[in-house]
Each structure stands twice: as C-alpha cells, then as structure tokens.
C-alpha cells in the first residue's frame, strides 16, 4: 500500500501550459490581447475504490445498468473576481472564463458522462455557453439559480437518449452565518429504460 502522501499526489490533475507561439506584437499586452498561444496537456491518475476494483474484476456479479456521473465545481467567474486574493499566485490568463470554458469542454468531450452535476455555474455562462454546447452533444440541462442577488447556481445535464426526466425539485435552506447564508439544492428523478434511478 502506498504511503498517504503518495496516494494524495496520485489523484492530482497535472496540467501543463506550453508556449508554442510567443511572437512579439506592437499591441499592448494584456490577458485578453496577448499573442501567446498555449498547448494544453491534461492527464489524470485515477484511484479506484475497493468496490470499484471488485466491480471491474467481477462485473457479472453486479447486474443492472451501468452509467457514469461527472461532478464539477466550475468556479463562477463573478466569485473568482470578487475574491482575487485567493488566486494571487495563479496566472490570470488561465483564470479567464474564455480559457477555462474551452478546457472544460475538452474534459467533457474526453469522458462524455451520462450525467453531469455542475456547481458554481454562472447564469449567463449556462445560457450562453453550457446549454447550447451541451445540447449539441445530446444533453438536456436543468439550471437552479441561487436565491437573492447571487449570479450562480447549479446545473444538471443528462443524455436524452439514455434518460427520461420524471421529476425535478429545487430546495432552499437557511444556513448559519459562518456557512454563508441560504443554501440551495436540486433533485431530479430519471428513468433509464425500465429502471428508475
């Protein structure tokens, strides 16, 4: 068995930005006008749970329907920009939504999960990017905005050829001041073929 520190590092995302064109320009340099272009390589080192290992070795012992779920906190751009001190050591160029949304789509295309549960989804990012892009990939989405003046919420997408939506409910719960006010959650009930999830 690996020591704890090795197990911890094996689950990290290794993302490398490689400059492939940094030709100079007379334009004023900024994160939005920079001519630098990056090639991204993304590798993940997955760790299987004890049940996951047993399931992979003896799938026939676990009858039923197999499906995949992806859960992702997108970090709403409004939240990111309202707490810049949290990202002081980060390259601002890779924190821009225009950059991050392309990487996110690559990650989704890599795995094509059956269900996606997304948190901190900014309202306009859902309407202008996620919904149209994922509908083209065969997904149906449900968006739940946080209450009040907050600009983000959670979104759930599922493959329309695999699931039928039976029910959807949204919940709000008042929380203590330490936890940050009202909390929001959503539940959906999906039907896959003759199974109910």
N, CA, C and O of each residue as an XYZ file, in Angstrom:
788
protein
N       0.840     -1.197      0.000
C       0.000      0.000      0.000
C       0.875      1.247      0.000
O       1.889      1.306      0.696
N       0.471      2.251     -0.794
C       1.249      3.483     -0.889
C       1.122      4.307      0.389
O       0.071      4.302      1.030
N       2.205      5.024      0.765
C       2.074      5.942      1.901
C       1.086      7.044      1.579
O       0.864      7.337      0.404
N       0.471      7.680      2.608
C      -0.582      8.687      2.373
C      -0.176      9.799      1.434
O      -0.976     10.216      0.597
N       1.079     10.306      1.551
C       1.461     11.424      0.693
C       1.501     11.031     -0.770
O       1.203     11.858     -1.632
N       1.863      9.779     -1.079
C       1.900      9.343     -2.479
C       0.489      9.155     -3.005
O       0.208      9.492     -4.155
N      -0.413      8.615     -2.169
C      -1.793      8.448     -2.600
C      -2.416      9.806     -2.879
O      -3.170      9.962     -3.840
N      -2.104     10.786     -2.043
C      -2.654     12.124     -2.211
C      -2.218     12.710     -3.546
O      -3.043     13.248     -4.285
N      -0.939     12.613     -3.862
C      -0.434     13.223     -5.090
C      -0.910     12.490     -6.334
O      -1.017     13.096     -7.400
N      -1.196     11.215     -6.223
C      -1.582     10.463     -7.417
C      -2.951     10.854     -7.937
O      -3.306     10.509     -9.064
N      -3.732     11.575     -7.128
C      -5.062     11.983     -7.596
C      -5.067     13.415     -8.122
O      -6.112     13.905     -8.551
N      -3.927     14.090     -8.098
C      -3.880     15.476     -8.570
C      -4.000     15.542    -10.087
O      -3.609     14.617    -10.799
N      -4.549     16.658    -10.568
C      -4.546     16.931    -12.001
C      -3.187     17.509    -12.344
O      -2.701     18.412    -11.663
N      -2.571     16.993    -13.398
C      -1.328     17.569    -13.876
C      -1.645     18.316    -15.160
O      -1.934     17.709    -16.190
N      -1.588     19.633    -15.088
C      -1.894     20.434    -16.256
C      -0.670     21.253    -16.609
O      -0.102     21.927    -15.749
N      -0.254     21.200    -17.879
C       0.941     21.894    -18.313
C       0.580     22.852    -19.434
O      -0.097     22.473    -20.390
N       1.025     24.072    -19.318
C       0.828     25.051    -20.369
C       2.157     25.231    -21.082
O       3.153     25.600    -20.459
N       2.179     24.976    -22.364
C       3.403     25.057    -23.138
C       3.257     26.176    -24.153
O       2.342     26.152    -24.975
N       4.149     27.156    -24.104
C       4.081     28.257    -25.062
C       4.519     27.741    -26.422
O       5.626     27.222    -26.560
N       3.658     27.878    -27.434
C       4.024     27.420    -28.767
C       4.178     28.582    -29.742
O       4.658     28.392    -30.860
N       3.773     29.789    -29.328
C       3.971     30.954    -30.183
C       3.954     32.196    -29.305
O       2.904     32.597    -28.803
N       5.105     32.794    -29.126
C       5.151     33.991    -28.280
C       5.726     35.154    -29.078
O       6.483     35.970    -28.551
N       5.360     35.221    -30.353
C       5.877     36.285    -31.202
C       5.474     37.632    -30.658
O       4.366     37.802    -30.150
N       6.382     38.602    -30.762
C       6.121     39.927    -30.199
C       5.098     40.663    -31.032
O       4.908     40.375    -32.214
N       4.448     41.612    -30.402
C       3.418     42.383    -31.069
C       3.498     43.820    -30.588
O       3.914     44.083    -29.459
N       3.103     44.741    -31.440
C       3.111     46.145    -31.050
C       1.900     46.478    -30.192
O       1.855     47.532    -29.557
N       0.897     45.562    -30.171
C      -0.287     45.806    -29.359
C       0.072     45.755    -27.888
O       0.995     45.050    -27.480
N      -0.667     46.507    -27.106
C      -0.454     46.480    -25.661
C      -0.802     45.093    -25.149
O      -1.861     44.548    -25.460
N       0.095     44.537    -24.367
C      -0.103     43.174    -23.882
C      -1.046     43.155    -22.687
O      -0.907     43.957    -21.763
N      -1.999     42.243    -22.710
C      -2.917     42.026    -21.591
C      -3.394     40.596    -21.694
O      -3.195     39.961    -22.729
N      -4.016     40.069    -20.661
C      -4.507     38.689    -20.754
C      -5.427     38.466    -21.936
O      -5.492     37.355    -22.462
N      -6.152     39.514    -22.375
C      -7.097     39.350    -23.480
C      -6.445     39.556    -24.845
O      -6.915     38.992    -25.833
N      -5.367     40.355    -24.927
C      -4.775     40.644    -26.237
C      -3.450     39.928    -26.454
O      -2.852     40.047    -27.524
N      -2.983     39.184    -25.450
C      -1.700     38.511    -25.584
C      -1.702     37.572    -26.788
O      -2.688     36.885    -27.053
N      -0.571     37.554    -27.521
C      -0.472     36.671    -28.671
C       0.071     35.305    -28.296
O       0.225     34.437    -29.156
N       0.358     35.110    -27.029
C       0.840     33.801    -26.616
C      -0.261     32.781    -26.845
O      -1.433     33.021    -26.553
N       0.146     31.643    -27.371
C      -0.810     30.565    -27.557
C      -0.303     29.371    -26.767
O       0.901     29.124    -26.686
N      -1.230     28.646    -26.193
C      -0.847     27.564    -25.320
C      -1.386     26.236    -25.834
O      -2.496     26.131    -26.355
N      -0.556     25.253    -25.662
C      -0.998     23.889    -25.933
C      -1.169     23.224    -24.581
O      -0.250     23.228    -23.763
N      -2.298     22.676    -24.352
C      -2.601     22.083    -23.059
C      -2.521     20.566    -23.128
O      -3.031     19.945    -24.061
N      -1.876     19.981    -22.129
C      -1.940     18.541    -21.970
C      -2.517     18.277    -20.594
O      -2.097     18.890    -19.613
N      -3.455     17.388    -20.518
C      -4.123     17.107    -19.262
C      -4.092     15.607    -19.015
O      -4.579     14.822    -19.827
N      -3.518     15.223    -17.894
C      -3.506     13.803    -17.541
C      -4.071     13.661    -16.139
O      -3.888     14.526    -15.283
N      -4.754     12.561    -15.927
C      -5.287     12.271    -14.598
C      -4.803     10.897    -14.178
O      -4.683      9.986    -14.997
N      -4.534     10.763    -12.920
C      -4.185      9.462    -12.356
C      -5.341      9.048    -11.457
O      -5.515      9.586    -10.364
N      -6.121      8.095    -11.925
C      -7.318      7.701    -11.187
C      -6.965      6.684    -10.112
O      -6.086      5.844    -10.303
N      -7.644      6.765     -9.003
C      -7.536      5.769     -7.945
C      -8.879      5.079     -7.794
O      -9.910      5.731     -7.625
N      -8.860      3.762     -7.856
C     -10.094      3.002     -7.722
C     -10.369      2.706     -6.253
O      -9.454      2.410     -5.484
N     -11.638      2.790     -5.875
C     -12.037      2.394     -4.524
C     -11.994      0.871     -4.454
O     -11.877      0.201     -5.480
N     -12.090      0.325     -3.242
C     -12.105     -1.133     -3.089
C     -13.274     -1.736     -3.871
O     -13.124     -2.758     -4.540
N     -14.448     -1.085     -3.779
C     -15.599     -1.596     -4.521
C     -15.371     -1.476     -6.023
O     -15.729     -2.378     -6.781
N     -14.777     -0.368     -6.454
C     -14.510     -0.179     -7.879
C     -13.616     -1.263     -8.440
O     -13.853     -1.758     -9.542
N     -12.596     -1.634     -7.698
C     -11.690     -2.707     -8.144
C     -12.436     -4.043     -8.226
O     -12.275     -4.803     -9.181
N     -13.255     -4.311     -7.200
C     -14.022     -5.565     -7.184
C     -15.016     -5.596     -8.348
O     -15.201     -6.627     -8.994
N     -15.652     -4.444     -8.602
C     -16.629     -4.358     -9.691
C     -15.968     -4.597    -11.044
O     -16.505     -5.322    -11.882
N     -14.805     -3.990    -11.256
C     -14.104     -4.158    -12.540
C     -13.697     -5.608    -12.771
O     -13.703     -6.085    -13.905
N     -13.345     -6.305    -11.699
C     -12.877     -7.684    -11.834
C     -14.028     -8.679    -12.001
O     -13.864     -9.722    -12.636
N     -15.197     -8.353    -11.428
C     -16.310     -9.299    -11.456
C     -17.612     -8.589    -11.793
O     -18.555     -8.600    -11.002
N     -17.660     -7.975    -12.962
C     -18.852     -7.214    -13.345
C     -20.098     -8.085    -13.417
O     -21.199     -7.627    -13.112
N     -19.928     -9.328    -13.815
C     -21.089    -10.218    -13.983
C     -21.821    -10.446    -12.665
O     -22.986    -10.845    -12.677
N     -21.177    -10.207    -11.545
C     -21.817    -10.408    -10.248
C     -22.675     -9.209     -9.838
O     -23.363     -9.253     -8.818
N     -22.631     -8.139    -10.638
C     -23.377     -6.920    -10.314
C     -24.302     -6.565    -11.473
O     -23.993     -5.672    -12.262
N     -25.432     -7.258    -11.581
C     -26.357     -6.987    -12.689
C     -26.990     -5.603    -12.557
O     -27.113     -5.066    -11.456
N     -27.378     -5.052    -13.663
C     -28.020     -3.744    -13.654
C     -27.494     -2.890    -14.786
O     -26.772     -3.371    -15.659
N     -27.856     -1.634    -14.766
C     -27.468     -0.708    -15.817
C     -26.265      0.106    -15.360
O     -26.241      0.633    -14.248
N     -25.281      0.198    -16.221
C     -24.078      0.964    -15.909
C     -24.215      2.373    -16.479
O     -24.624      2.540    -17.628
N     -23.877      3.382    -15.684
C     -23.879      4.754    -16.190
C     -22.801      5.547    -15.456
O     -22.359      5.166    -14.372
N     -22.392      6.646    -16.062
C     -21.300      7.447    -15.493
C     -21.806      8.820    -15.067
O     -22.718      9.384    -15.672
N     -21.188      9.342    -14.007
C     -21.541     10.656    -13.463
C     -20.279     11.490    -13.318
O     -19.256     11.008    -12.833
N     -20.362     12.739    -13.740
C     -19.273     13.685    -13.535
C     -19.775     14.814    -12.646
O     -20.845     15.372    -12.891
N     -19.013     15.149    -11.624
C     -19.345     16.275    -10.754
C     -18.213     17.288    -10.854
O     -17.039     16.931    -10.755
N     -18.574     18.561    -11.051
C     -17.569     19.580    -11.305
C     -17.988     20.905    -10.677
O     -19.120     21.353    -10.861
N     -17.078     21.528     -9.938
C     -17.291     22.892     -9.475
C     -16.606     23.802    -10.487
O     -15.381     23.782    -10.609
N     -17.393     24.606    -11.219
C     -16.849     25.404    -12.308
C     -16.176     26.691    -11.849
O     -15.457     27.310    -12.633
N     -16.387     27.112    -10.607
C     -15.885     28.375    -10.086
C     -16.409     29.533    -10.929
O     -15.769     29.958    -11.891
N     -17.574     30.031    -10.555
C     -18.196     31.135    -11.282
C     -17.226     32.310    -11.372
O     -16.568     32.665    -10.394
N     -17.150     32.903    -12.553
C     -16.201     33.997    -12.779
C     -16.454     35.183    -11.835
O     -15.510     35.819    -11.368
N     -17.722     35.472    -11.562
C     -18.051     36.553    -10.634
C     -17.468     36.288     -9.244
O     -16.963     37.203     -8.593
N     -17.541     35.032     -8.794
C     -16.989     34.679     -7.485
C     -15.470     34.775     -7.501
O     -14.855     35.271     -6.557
N     -14.879     34.297     -8.579
C     -13.428     34.367     -8.722
C     -12.946     35.820     -8.653
O     -11.993     36.133     -7.938
N     -13.610     36.694     -9.397
C     -13.174     38.088     -9.473
C     -13.496     38.881     -8.212
O     -12.879     39.917     -7.964
N     -14.448     38.415     -7.416
C     -14.758     39.108     -6.168
C     -13.854     38.656     -5.024
O     -13.891     39.242     -3.942
N     -13.044     37.621     -5.249
C     -12.084     37.143     -4.243
C     -10.705     36.960     -4.883
O     -10.155     35.860     -4.836
N     -10.137     38.007     -5.476
C      -8.874     37.858     -6.213
C      -7.706     37.423     -5.339
O      -6.758     36.818     -5.839
N      -7.755     37.721     -4.036
C      -6.655     37.347     -3.142
C      -6.465     35.831     -3.067
O      -5.371     35.351     -2.769
N      -7.539     35.079     -3.339
C      -7.428     33.614     -3.300
C      -6.629     33.057     -4.473
O      -6.181     31.910     -4.442
N      -6.455     33.877     -5.505
C      -5.787     33.404     -6.722
C      -4.569     34.264     -7.056
O      -4.158     34.351     -8.214
N      -4.002     34.893     -6.038
C      -2.878     35.811     -6.246
C      -1.671     35.124     -6.863
O      -0.890     35.767     -7.564
N      -1.503     33.837     -6.619
C      -0.342     33.106     -7.146
C      -0.647     32.373     -8.443
O       0.160     31.566     -8.905
N      -1.791     32.643     -9.026
C      -2.187     31.976    -10.266
C      -1.980     32.892    -11.467
O      -2.051     34.115    -11.353
N      -1.727     32.281    -12.606
C      -1.611     33.019    -13.862
C      -3.011     33.498    -14.240
O      -3.901     32.683    -14.483
N      -3.211     34.826    -14.293
C      -4.547     35.354    -14.542
C      -5.097     34.894    -15.885
O      -6.310     34.739    -16.032
N      -4.237     34.677    -16.854
C      -4.687     34.283    -18.192
C      -5.475     32.974    -18.164
O      -6.442     32.814    -18.909
N      -5.066     32.044    -17.309
C      -5.762     30.756    -17.262
C      -7.000     30.804    -16.373
O      -7.764     29.839    -16.324
N      -7.206     31.923    -15.669
C      -8.405     32.069    -14.848
C      -9.559     32.709    -15.609
O     -10.690     32.717    -15.125
N      -9.286     33.239    -16.784
C     -10.339     33.859    -17.581
C     -11.343     32.802    -18.035
O     -10.958     31.686    -18.382
N     -12.630     33.153    -18.033
C     -13.673     32.205    -18.431
C     -13.468     31.721    -19.859
O     -13.712     30.551    -20.152
N     -13.025     32.599    -20.749
C     -12.815     32.209    -22.144
C     -11.803     31.071    -22.258
O     -11.929     30.203    -23.122
N     -10.816     31.081    -21.396
C      -9.827     29.989    -21.389
C     -10.394     28.757    -20.704
O     -10.280     27.644    -21.217
N     -11.005     28.959    -19.548
C     -11.461     27.818    -18.745
C     -12.596     27.052    -19.417
O     -12.674     25.829    -19.300
N     -13.478     27.766    -20.120
C     -14.619     27.077    -20.722
C     -14.172     26.116    -21.823
O     -14.777     25.062    -22.019
N     -13.106     26.488    -22.541
C     -12.591     25.591    -23.576
C     -11.988     24.341    -22.957
O     -12.164     23.242    -23.483
N     -11.274     24.498    -21.838
C     -10.692     23.336    -21.157
C     -11.801     22.447    -20.597
O     -11.704     21.221    -20.639
N     -12.851     23.074    -20.074
C     -13.967     22.314    -19.528
C     -14.622     21.457    -20.606
O     -14.930     20.287    -20.379
N     -14.832     22.047    -21.774
C     -15.464     21.314    -22.864
C     -14.585     20.150    -23.312
O     -15.095     19.080    -23.647
N     -13.276     20.350    -23.321
C     -12.356     19.256    -23.657
C     -12.480     18.115    -22.659
O     -12.459     16.941    -23.030
N     -12.611     18.478    -21.382
C     -12.747     17.457    -20.342
C     -14.058     16.678    -20.517
O     -14.078     15.455    -20.379
N     -15.134     17.379    -20.817
C     -16.422     16.709    -21.037
C     -16.347     15.804    -22.257
O     -16.817     14.667    -22.216
N     -15.760     16.297    -23.339
C     -15.644     15.501    -24.561
C     -14.768     14.266    -24.357
O     -14.959     13.242    -25.013
N     -13.815     14.374    -23.447
C     -12.936     13.241    -23.150
C     -13.698     12.103    -22.488
O     -13.446     10.934    -22.778
N     -14.633     12.439    -21.597
C     -15.322     11.410    -20.811
C     -16.763     11.164    -21.236
O     -17.277     10.062    -21.048
N     -17.425     12.165    -21.803
C     -18.830     12.061    -22.209
C     -19.671     11.335    -21.158
O     -20.241     10.282    -21.442
N     -19.752     11.890    -19.953
C     -20.518     11.225    -18.894
C     -22.006     11.191    -19.222
O     -22.504     12.013    -19.991
N     -22.705     10.233    -18.631
C     -24.147     10.136    -18.843
C     -24.889     11.242    -18.097
O     -25.903     11.753    -18.574
N     -24.373     11.606    -16.925
C     -24.976     12.650    -16.095
C     -23.870     13.591    -15.632
O     -22.784     13.140    -15.267
N     -24.139     14.895    -15.646
C     -23.193     15.879    -15.122
C     -23.870     16.715    -14.048
O     -24.970     17.228    -14.250
N     -23.209     16.848    -12.909
C     -23.684     17.692    -11.812
C     -22.671     18.814    -11.647
O     -21.542     18.579    -11.217
N     -23.072     20.034    -11.986
C     -22.145     21.162    -12.011
C     -22.519     22.188    -10.956
O     -23.689     22.542    -10.816
N     -21.526     22.668    -10.209
C     -21.757     23.666     -9.172
C     -21.074     24.983     -9.556
O     -20.187     25.017    -10.409
N     -21.513     26.063     -8.905
C     -20.999     27.414     -9.164
C     -21.041     27.741    -10.656
O     -20.058     28.198    -11.239
N     -22.189     27.496    -11.245
C     -22.407     27.787    -12.669
C     -23.016     29.181    -12.780
O     -24.123     29.416    -12.296
N     -22.310     30.085    -13.401
C     -22.803     31.452    -13.561
C     -23.969     31.467    -14.546
O     -23.941     30.773    -15.562
N     -24.995     32.262    -14.237
C     -26.228     32.265    -15.036
C     -25.963     32.471    -16.529
O     -26.420     31.685    -17.359
N     -25.226     33.524    -16.863
C     -25.002     33.798    -18.283
C     -24.114     32.751    -18.930
O     -24.223     32.523    -20.135
N     -23.240     32.108    -18.169
C     -22.409     31.037    -18.733
C     -23.267     29.822    -19.078
O     -23.010     29.122    -20.058
N     -24.289     29.585    -18.257
C     -25.214     28.488    -18.560
C     -25.990     28.791    -19.845
O     -26.049     27.961    -20.753
N     -26.583     29.989    -19.914
C     -27.432     30.347    -21.055
C     -26.658     30.487    -22.358
O     -27.110     30.036    -23.411
N     -25.491     31.114    -22.281
C     -24.758     31.467    -23.498
C     -23.760     30.413    -23.945
O     -23.372     30.391    -25.113
N     -23.333     29.530    -23.030
C     -22.295     28.562    -23.403
C     -22.675     27.122    -23.109
O     -22.776     26.306    -24.025
N     -22.885     26.805    -21.843
C     -23.084     25.404    -21.469
C     -24.316     24.791    -22.119
O     -24.234     23.719    -22.719
N     -25.456     25.462    -22.003
C     -26.703     24.909    -22.539
C     -26.603     24.644    -24.044
O     -26.866     23.520    -24.471
N     -26.233     25.641    -24.869
C     -26.164     25.355    -26.313
C     -25.091     24.334    -26.690
O     -25.317     23.497    -27.564
N     -23.932     24.393    -26.045
C     -22.852     23.459    -26.378
C     -23.215     22.031    -26.002
O     -22.947     21.100    -26.761
N     -23.821     21.855    -24.842
C     -24.133     20.504    -24.392
C     -25.387     19.948    -25.059
O     -25.503     18.735    -25.234
N     -26.319     20.806    -25.431
C     -27.473     20.321    -26.205
C     -27.021     19.734    -27.529
O     -27.577     18.735    -27.985
N     -26.021     20.340    -28.151
C     -25.482     19.800    -29.409
C     -24.831     18.436    -29.207
O     -24.690     17.664    -30.156
N     -24.437     18.144    -27.979
C     -23.804     16.862    -27.663
C     -24.813     15.851    -27.124
O     -24.431     14.776    -26.663
N     -26.097     16.196    -27.182
C     -27.137     15.244    -26.805
C     -27.566     15.282    -25.351
O     -28.119     14.307    -24.841
N     -27.315     16.404    -24.677
C     -27.690     16.525    -23.269
C     -28.897     17.457    -23.099
O     -29.141     18.343    -23.918
N     -29.633     17.232    -22.023
C     -30.686     18.144    -21.597
C     -30.262     18.702    -20.253
O     -29.778     17.959    -19.400
N     -30.439     20.018    -20.047
C     -29.969     20.640    -18.820
C     -31.068     21.267    -17.996
O     -32.078     21.731    -18.526
N     -30.858     21.276    -16.684
C     -31.736     21.943    -15.731
C     -30.861     22.852    -14.881
O     -29.836     22.425    -14.349
N     -31.272     24.103    -14.760
C     -30.470     25.077    -14.026
C     -31.225     25.579    -12.804
O     -32.416     25.879    -12.884
N     -30.531     25.671    -11.669
C     -31.120     26.171    -10.429
C     -30.264     27.309     -9.914
O     -29.148     27.093     -9.442
N     -30.789     28.526    -10.004
C     -30.043     29.696     -9.554
C     -30.154     29.844     -8.039
O     -31.183     29.528     -7.442
N     -29.077     30.330     -7.433
C     -29.122     30.639     -6.013
C     -30.095     31.788     -5.781
O     -30.389     32.557     -6.697
N     -30.580     31.897     -4.583
C     -31.553     32.943     -4.275
C     -30.871     34.302     -4.144
O     -29.646     34.393     -4.070
N     -31.678     35.345     -4.116
C     -31.156     36.692     -3.921
C     -30.441     37.218     -5.150
O     -30.803     36.901     -6.283
N     -29.409     38.035     -4.906
C     -28.680     38.676     -5.997
C     -27.481     37.877     -6.488
O     -26.701     38.375     -7.300
N     -27.322     36.663     -6.016
C     -26.177     35.859     -6.433
C     -26.331     35.457     -7.899
O     -27.437     35.201     -8.375
N     -25.211     35.409     -8.595
C     -25.256     35.206    -10.045
C     -24.935     33.778    -10.470
O     -24.754     33.517    -11.659
N     -24.862     32.852     -9.521
C     -24.531     31.475     -9.894
C     -25.522     30.501     -9.277
O     -26.380     30.877     -8.479
N     -25.384     29.260     -9.662
C     -26.253     28.203     -9.168
C     -25.678     26.855     -9.564
O     -24.482     26.735     -9.828
N     -26.526     25.850     -9.604
C     -26.062     24.524    -10.011
C     -26.840     24.081    -11.250
O     -27.963     24.522    -11.494
N     -26.213     23.200    -12.020
C     -26.840     22.700    -13.246
C     -26.643     21.192    -13.319
O     -25.600     20.666    -12.932
N     -27.648     20.519    -13.814
C     -27.571     19.084    -14.053
C     -27.873     18.830    -15.520
O     -28.858     19.338    -16.054
N     -27.036     18.055    -16.160
C     -27.235     17.660    -17.551
C     -27.284     16.138    -17.628
O     -26.570     15.446    -16.902
N     -28.129     15.629    -18.510
C     -28.166     14.179    -18.719
C     -28.402     13.888    -20.203
O     -28.950     14.716    -20.932
N     -27.984     12.708    -20.631
C     -28.134     12.311    -22.029
C     -29.586     11.962    -22.322
O     -30.174     11.099    -21.670
N     -30.157     12.646    -23.314
C     -31.582     12.445    -23.595
C     -31.867     11.088    -24.231
O     -32.996     10.602    -24.155
N     -30.880     10.476    -24.848
C     -31.097      9.158    -25.452
C     -31.014      8.033    -24.430
O     -31.338      6.887    -24.742
N     -30.589      8.346    -23.222
C     -30.445      7.320    -22.199
C     -31.432      7.505    -21.049
O     -31.789      6.539    -20.374
N     -31.877      8.755    -20.822
C     -32.718      9.040    -19.663
C     -33.967      9.809    -20.039
O     -34.003     10.553    -21.019
N     -34.991      9.605    -19.226
C     -36.213     10.399    -19.305
C     -36.384     11.102    -17.963
O     -36.229     10.482    -16.911
N     -36.704     12.395    -17.997
C     -36.903     13.156    -16.769
C     -38.296     12.880    -16.212
O     -39.297     13.119    -16.887
N     -38.358     12.376    -14.972
C     -39.631     12.095    -14.324
C     -40.043     13.190    -13.355
O     -41.226     13.511    -13.237
N     -39.059     13.768    -12.658
C     -39.398     14.750    -11.638
C     -38.204     15.650    -11.363
O     -37.052     15.237    -11.491
N     -38.502     16.894    -10.980
C     -37.459     17.854    -10.622
C     -37.953     18.712     -9.469
O     -39.080     19.207     -9.499
N     -37.117     18.891     -8.452
C     -37.464     19.740     -7.311
C     -36.265     20.566     -6.900
O     -35.126     20.102     -6.946
N     -36.536     21.805     -6.494
C     -35.478     22.700     -6.030
C     -35.749     23.057     -4.578
O     -36.896     23.285     -4.193
N     -34.696     23.106     -3.771
C     -34.827     23.364     -2.338
C     -33.939     24.528     -1.932
O     -32.853     24.714     -2.479
N     -34.410     25.309     -0.967
C     -33.602     26.342     -0.342
C     -33.639     26.112      1.160
O     -34.681     25.790      1.730
N     -32.494     26.282      1.782
C     -32.412     26.079      3.223
C     -31.576     27.191      3.840
O     -30.462     27.462      3.392
N     -32.118     27.831      4.868
C     -31.369     28.869      5.551
C     -30.262     28.228      6.368
O     -30.463     27.225      7.052
N     -29.091     28.836      6.277
C     -27.924     28.306      6.955
C     -27.378     29.351      7.911
O     -27.810     30.504      7.889
N     -26.426     28.951      8.754
C     -25.854     29.914      9.692
C     -24.914     30.879      8.976
O     -24.527     30.639      7.833
N     -24.555     31.947      9.633
C     -23.745     32.987      9.009
C     -22.371     32.471      8.602
O     -21.814     32.904      7.594
N     -21.824     31.541      9.390
C     -20.493     31.001      9.077
C     -20.513     30.284      7.741
O     -19.566     30.393      6.962
N     -21.594     29.546      7.469
C     -21.695     28.790      6.223
C     -22.048     29.665      5.037
O     -21.942     29.221      3.894
N     -22.462     30.890      5.280
C     -22.679     31.810      4.170
C     -24.096     31.954      3.683
O     -24.327     31.992      2.474
N     -25.063     32.037      4.595
C     -26.422     32.347      4.174
C     -27.201     31.157      3.664
O     -26.970     30.021      4.079
N     -28.137     31.430      2.749
C     -29.054     30.406      2.265
C     -28.361     29.434      1.325
O     -27.559     29.837      0.483
N     -28.671     28.163      1.471
C     -28.103     27.107      0.627
C     -29.179     26.605     -0.322
O     -30.372     26.691     -0.032
N     -28.742     26.084     -1.454
C     -29.669     25.655     -2.488
C     -29.291     24.259     -2.954
O     -28.111     23.915     -3.022
N     -30.288     23.466     -3.270
C     -30.053     22.116     -3.781
C     -31.180     21.760     -4.739
O     -32.244     22.380     -4.726
N     -30.935     20.769     -5.556
C     -31.955     20.306     -6.502
C     -31.896     18.793     -6.586
O     -30.828     18.192     -6.472
N     -33.046     18.192     -6.785
C     -33.089     16.752     -7.017
C     -33.817     16.494     -8.332
O     -34.786     17.181     -8.658
N     -33.358     15.524     -9.068
C     -34.069     15.099    -10.274
C     -34.235     13.581    -10.220
O     -33.380     12.860     -9.705
N     -35.331     13.129    -10.752
C     -35.578     11.689    -10.866
C     -35.556     11.342    -12.341
O     -36.296     11.917    -13.140
N     -34.702     10.397    -12.694
C     -34.543      9.995    -14.090
C     -34.954      8.540    -14.265
O     -34.830      7.727    -13.348
N     -35.434      8.236    -15.434
C     -35.778      6.853    -15.768
C     -34.900      6.420    -16.935
O     -34.808      7.108    -17.952
N     -34.264      5.277    -16.769
C     -33.437      4.729    -17.840
C     -34.028      3.388    -18.255
O     -34.064      2.447    -17.462
N     -34.481      3.303    -19.475
C     -35.162      2.113    -19.976
C     -36.260      1.707    -18.994
O     -37.206      2.463    -18.776
N     -36.137      0.495    -18.389
C     -37.189      0.070    -17.475
C     -36.727      0.201    -16.028
O     -37.374     -0.332    -15.126
N     -35.602      0.913    -15.787
C     -35.120      1.127    -14.434
C     -35.451      2.558    -14.010
O     -35.448      3.472    -14.835
N     -35.733      2.747    -12.733
C     -35.912      4.092    -12.180
C     -34.745      4.387    -11.257
O     -34.439      3.594    -10.366
N     -34.077      5.548    -11.467
C     -32.911      5.915    -10.666
C     -33.323      6.910     -9.593
O     -32.485      7.350     -8.805
